């Protein structure tokens, strides 16, 4: 099917726009603290912007599904999508048992190893670095309360 990039980018653009609009309806700031609308505004803006980039790229260079080596040209592409959804769906449940840091590491390690097909040591290092960065940003810098599970972190 042609125009998969254009269809998916249009869907993601309108989704990002809806999240962005809803984020502006919430408060961006509560006195001197960040408000509940800040994250949706940032995420919605990024999603809408990247969707526009994908749309214009598909207009200029053609749909990625038409190119050789494309994700969708891979006969296992749909299985990878299913595995990604399964891992992403299991993530919130693992937070309770494994905690924020370990759950993030395992999810990222899986995505880097299986989906991105990186070598295991690169996937491990990338997962660890990203999980530690998320921990530093949310726990240390923003002081967000996160699930503390079996190992206490």
N, C-alpha and C positions, 0 to 999 in steps of 0.2 A: 504494500500500500504506500502510495506516495504522500508526501506532505505530513508525515508523522510528527516531525519537529515543529511544523507550523501549528498543527492542531494542539499538540501538548503545550507549546509555548503560549498559545492564546488562552488555554484553560488555566495554566499557572499564572498568567498575567492577571486575569480577572479574579482568581483566588487571592493573589497577593494584594490586588487593589481592594478587595473586600476586607481583608485582614488589616490593611493600612487604614482604611476609613473607620473600621471599628476601633482600632487603636487610638485614633484621634478623638473618638467619642468618649473614651475613657480618659482619666486624668493622666497627663504625662508627668506631672510633678505634684507631690503632696508636701507642702511647705518646702523643706530643703531636701527631701528624699525623693528618690525615683518613684514614679507612680506606676499603676498597673498597665497603663497604655504604652509605656516606652518600648517594651519588648515587642508587642505586636506591630508597632509603627516601624521599628527597625527591621524585623523579619519580613513584614509585608512589603516594605520598600525594596529590600534586597531581592525578594522573590520576583516582584514586578520588574525590576531593572534587569535581572538575569534572564527573565523570560523574553524581554524585548531584545536583548543581545542574541539569544538563540533564534528568535524569529528573523531578525535581520541577517544573521549569519546563514540561515537556511535559504533566504531569498537570494543572497549573493553567491553562496557556494553550493547550494543544493541540499537536499535532505540527507542527513547522516545515514539513514537506513538504506540509501541507494549506494553508499560507498562500500567498498570491500573492506572487511575487517570491522564492520560496524557491530555494535552490541546487539542490535536486533537481527543482524544477519547470522549471528551465532545461533545454532539450533537449540542451545541450552539457555538462551536469553530469558525466556519466560520462567525457567526453573530458578535462575538467579534472582529474578524479580520476586518470586515466591519466597525464596530463602531470605531475601532482604526484609520482606514484610514479616516473615515469621520471627526473625531475629529482633526486628524492631518492636514487634508485639510482645515478645518475651522479656524485653528490656525492663519495662516498668515493674514486672513481677519479680525480676531478679534483684531490683533495688532493695526490696525488703529483706531478702536473705543474704545478699552478698555486699550490699552497700554501694555507695555512689562510685567510689574509685575503682573497685574491682569490676562492677557491672559495666562501667564505661570502657575499661581496658578490654574486657572480653568481647563486647560488641564491636569495638573498633578493630581489634585483632581479627575477629571473624570477617568483618567487611573488607579489611585490607588484604587478608589472605585469600578468601574465597571469591569475593566480587572483583577486587582490583587485581587479583592474582600476583601479588608481590611475594617475594621470598619470605620464608617464615621469620627470619631474623629482622628483616625490614618491617614486616607487619607488626612484629612484637615491639620493636623500638618506636615505630610510629604510634601504635596504640598506647604504649606507656607514656610517651611524650605528650600526646593529646589528652589523655586522661589526667595526667599531672597538671597540665595547663588549665584544664577545666576545673580541677580541684583548687588550684591557686586562685583562679578568677572568681569562682563562686563562693568558696569557703573562706579563703584568706582575705581577698580584696573586698568582695561584696558582702561577706559575712552572712551568707544564706544558710539556713538550717537545712541540712541534707540528711537522708536516711543513714543512720549508723547501724550497721547490721552485725552479723556474727563476730567479725574481727574488730569492730569498733572504729572502722574508717570507711 
